[in-house]
């Protein structure tokens, strides 16, 4: 006896739903750092390294005494595409800045997380004032994003001014 068409259709729908669910789980896991959050988990094909950096020289040459200088970590991840992302982490492990360079612009929605809508608003205002081409410079009290480049060569940075550790300069984020 043959199974009714409804039953076969139900199995097909179930199989497709399972496959779609499995793909959405893979797609939902961000491959990038989230500004103001935790560092990224290196995606397949990527390599990562960590380096602890002293925000100020011990002799106070940068205007910050050794007692107030803070350490931060720079985590560098090179994606399979060749784009390199530097994450700047506080001693608590929170991402306060991100910089990228390479042949492709990374997924800024993933990089900026909850700050992405603020970036989009600033970008829209900039494009309305200057047109749709050229470097991007979005700056507000809570978010700064700069991006430049052309096909095959892009660079940029994003940081949270209020979250910069003592002794860290915006020029350190590169």
C-alpha positions in Angstrom: 0.0 0.0 0.0 1.3 3.4 -0.9 1.6 6.1 1.6 -0.8 9.0 1.0 0.7 12.1 -0.8 0.0 14.1 2.3 2.4 11.9 4.3 5.2 12.2 1.8 4.7 15.9 1.6 4.8 16.1 5.3 8.1 14.3 5.4 9.5 16.6 2.7 8.4 19.7 4.6 10.0 18.3 7.8 13.3 17.5 6.0 13.4 20.9 4.5 12.6 22.6 7.8 15.4 20.6 9.5 17.9 21.6 6.8 16.8 25.2 6.9 17.1 25.2 10.7 20.6 23.7 10.6 21.7 26.3 8.1 20.2 29.2 10.1 22.1 28.0 13.2 25.3 28.2 11.2 24.4 31.6 9.8 23.2 33.0 13.1 26.6 32.4 14.8 28.5 35.6 14.2 32.0 35.2 12.9 33.1 38.7 14.0 33.6 40.6 17.2 30.8 42.7 18.4 31.7 46.2 19.5 31.0 46.5 23.2 30.8 42.8 23.6 32.9 39.6 23.5 35.6 38.9 20.9 34.9 36.8 17.9 35.4 33.1 17.7 37.6 32.5 14.7 35.6 31.1 11.8 36.7 28.1 9.8 39.8 28.9 7.7 40.8 31.9 9.9 43.9 32.3 12.1 44.1 34.3 15.3 46.8 35.7 17.6 46.8 37.7 20.8 49.2 40.4 22.1 48.9 42.2 25.4 49.8 45.9 24.9 50.7 48.5 27.4 48.6 51.7 26.9 51.3 54.0 28.2 55.1 53.8 28.6 56.3 53.1 32.2 58.2 56.4 32.4 55.1 58.4 31.7 56.4 59.8 28.4 52.9 59.7 26.9 51.5 61.8 29.7 50.1 58.9 31.7 51.9 57.6 34.8 52.7 53.9 35.1 50.2 53.7 38.0 47.3 54.8 35.7 48.4 53.0 32.6 46.2 50.1 31.5 46.9 47.0 29.5 44.7 45.9 26.7 44.8 43.0 24.3 44.9 43.2 20.5 43.5 40.1 19.0 44.3 39.7 15.3 42.2 37.4 13.1 42.9 36.8 9.4 39.8 35.6 7.6 39.9 33.1 4.8 39.1 36.0 2.4 42.4 37.7 3.4 40.8 40.5 5.4 42.5 41.0 8.8 40.5 42.2 11.8 42.2 43.6 14.9 40.0 43.5 18.0 41.0 45.8 21.0 39.9 44.3 24.3 39.8 45.7 27.8 41.3 43.7 30.6 37.7 42.4 31.2 37.6 41.0 27.7 35.2 43.6 26.2 35.8 44.9 22.6 36.2 48.7 22.7 37.6 49.0 19.2 37.9 47.1 15.9 40.1 47.8 12.8 40.2 46.0 9.5 42.1 45.9 6.3 42.1 43.6 3.3 40.5 42.9 0.0 36.9 42.9 1.3 35.0 45.0 3.8 33.9 42.7 6.6 30.2 42.4 7.6 29.8 45.7 9.5 26.4 44.6 10.9 28.2 41.8 12.7 31.1 43.9 13.7 29.1 46.8 15.1 26.3 44.7 16.6 23.8 47.0 18.4 25.7 50.1 17.2 24.9 49.2 13.5 21.7 51.2 13.3 23.5 54.3 14.7 26.2 53.8 12.0 23.5 53.5 9.3 21.9 56.8 10.4 25.3 58.6 10.3 26.2 57.1 7.0 22.8 58.1 5.5 23.3 61.7 6.7 26.9 61.8 5.3 25.7 60.5 1.9 22.9 63.0 1.8 25.4 65.8 2.4 28.3 64.6 0.2 26.9 62.0 -2.1 27.4 58.3 -2.1 31.1 57.9 -2.8 34.3 58.4 -0.9 35.6 57.7 2.5 33.1 57.1 5.4 33.4 59.1 8.6 30.6 58.6 11.1 31.2 60.3 14.4 28.9 60.7 17.4 29.4 60.8 21.1 29.0 57.0 21.4 30.4 55.7 18.2 33.2 56.5 15.7 33.5 54.6 12.4 35.9 55.4 9.6 36.3 53.4 6.4 38.2 54.0 3.1 39.2 51.9 0.2 38.5 50.7 -3.3 37.9 47.4 -4.9 40.3 44.9 -3.5 41.8 47.1 -0.8 39.7 48.3 2.1 40.6 49.6 5.6 38.6 51.0 8.5 38.1 51.2 12.2 35.3 51.6 14.7 35.5 52.4 18.4 33.5 53.4 21.4 35.0 56.7 22.7 33.4 56.2 26.1 34.9 52.8 26.5 38.6 53.6 25.6 40.7 52.5 28.6 42.9 55.2 30.3 46.0 55.9 28.3 44.6 54.5 25.0 44.5 56.9 22.1 42.3 56.6 19.0 45.4 56.3 16.9 46.2 53.0 18.7 43.2 51.4 16.9 44.5 50.4 13.5 
